[in-house]
Amino acid sequence: MRNNLLKGSNALGIFKYSSNQRRIGFASNAQSEIIGNRASAMVRPEPCDQIITEPNAQDVEHQAWLNDHPSALRSFEGMMSIAKGKKIVMFLDYDGTLSPIVDDPELAFMSDTMRSAVREVAKNYPTAIISGRSRDKVYEFVQLNDVYYAGSHGMDIMAPPGRHKFGETKYQRRAVDKKGNEVMIFQPAKEFLPEILEDYSLVEKKVLSVLGRHSRFHLTRGRKVLEIRPSIKWNKGNALEYLLETLGFAESSDVLPIYVGDDVTDEDAFKVIQRRGQGFPILVSRKLKATRASYSLRDPSEVLSFLLRLARWRRN
Ligand SMILES: O=P(O)(O)OC[C@H]1O[C@H](O[C@H]2O[C@H](CO)[C@@H](O)[C@H](O)[C@H]2O)[C@H](O)[C@@H](O)[C@@H]1O
């Protein structure tokens, strides 16, 4: 039991300090390696050292969660050995994944570094951004041409110019983007739009009472967000499947979708990947959470590292 606790605390970057023990710290300073009593008397502990007695129950629980949902950065080589010879398709959520969570949704900008990482990934693998936001808003933030955009939880999908096939799909139509390029738009909930626009301001004030008058809609909750959605079976998971189909991978046995997301709405996409038995669902979270994801990343800065490694992996 004690060994297990210590194993957990080591993996969490916490170690027990005693003066007669060999100790390797995380400080870059060479002095952080101390051997024996004599040396320990000469060297002051580095500020990063944490002196603790036992990890608490929460640490142990978090470590158990990390064992079940290991870091996609630490597991990168293993993941890529599975990906070898397969066609990777990249799916990315926006808020909390490509941009940090901030109080004002209008200010949820992504960094230029993140933008160029996504651009690099999109050069190498088909890439889609699937967000709860409107498609236009996500495009405004991301501003990349060569990616698929799926707004409103996948209910409004746009393929990049020249990257689409126009089939007979009922809700699909040709359109022209702001730069005058022909794009393909897919909107399975289009017929609901007039009602959404008509009731929007009222919905903000009296969400539940409005819902009482619109049985065709239902309420979902995100991170500090109330959303009214058409009661159709369409979510980020359906969008992922639709995009794989659009890309010609519907029946493919060698496609490997990677989906990175942080919120409850991303669980639908994780579920689809689990069901297909192919691909990597990755949850972005610092906290232990119930999830269908197989891997984890702590925050958007780790997402950035993952994307950069993925782009580099293909180049090599
Ligand atoms: O699917 P996503 O791309 O993750 O979008 C989900 C929601 O994102 C936005 O809200 C979240 O991010 C905000 C900015 O960081 C934050 O203030 C809010 O608390 C979060 O819930 C967006 O405002 C929603 O419309 C999206 O559904």
The ligand as a MOL file (V3000), in Angstrom:
LIG
                    3D

  0  0  0     0  0            999 V3000
M  V30 BEGIN CTAB
M  V30 COUNTS 27 28 0 0 0
M  V30 BEGIN ATOM
M  V30 1 O -17.7040 23.2920 -28.2610 0
M  V30 2 P -16.8000 24.3870 -27.7970 0
M  V30 3 O -15.9440 24.9660 -28.8740 0
M  V30 4 O -15.9990 23.9980 -26.5800 0
M  V30 5 O -17.7870 25.5590 -27.3640 0
M  V30 6 C -18.5690 25.3850 -26.2000 0
M  V30 7 C -19.0690 26.7110 -25.6750 0
M  V30 8 O -17.9530 27.5870 -25.6960 0
M  V30 9 C -18.1920 28.9180 -25.2510 0
M  V30 10 O -18.3870 28.8820 -23.8580 0
M  V30 11 C -17.2760 28.3830 -23.1240 0
M  V30 12 O -16.1190 29.2060 -23.3600 0
M  V30 13 C -16.2660 30.5670 -22.9010 0
M  V30 14 C -14.9980 31.3240 -23.2810 0
M  V30 15 O -13.8530 30.7210 -22.7600 0
M  V30 16 C -16.5490 30.5870 -21.3940 0
M  V30 17 O -16.7300 31.9270 -20.9610 0
M  V30 18 C -17.7940 29.7420 -21.0790 0
M  V30 19 O -17.9330 29.6190 -19.6760 0
M  V30 20 C -17.6310 28.3340 -21.6720 0
M  V30 21 O -18.8240 27.5690 -21.5180 0
M  V30 22 C -19.3510 29.5430 -25.9550 0
M  V30 23 O -19.6670 30.7740 -25.3500 0
M  V30 24 C -20.5670 28.6350 -25.9930 0
M  V30 25 O -21.5460 29.2070 -26.8470 0
M  V30 26 C -20.1510 27.2730 -26.5650 0
M  V30 27 O -21.2510 26.3810 -26.5670 0
M  V30 END ATOM
M  V30 BEGIN BOND
M  V30 1 2 1 2
M  V30 2 1 2 3
M  V30 3 1 2 4
M  V30 4 1 2 5
M  V30 5 1 5 6
M  V30 6 1 6 7
M  V30 7 1 7 8
M  V30 8 1 7 26
M  V30 9 1 8 9
M  V30 10 1 9 10
M  V30 11 1 9 22
M  V30 12 1 10 11
M  V30 13 1 11 12
M  V30 14 1 11 20
M  V30 15 1 12 13
M  V30 16 1 13 14
M  V30 17 1 13 16
M  V30 18 1 14 15
M  V30 19 1 16 17
M  V30 20 1 16 18
M  V30 21 1 18 19
M  V30 22 1 18 20
M  V30 23 1 20 21
M  V30 24 1 22 23
M  V30 25 1 22 24
M  V30 26 1 24 25
M  V30 27 1 24 26
M  V30 28 1 26 27
M  V30 END BOND
M  V30 END CTAB
M  END
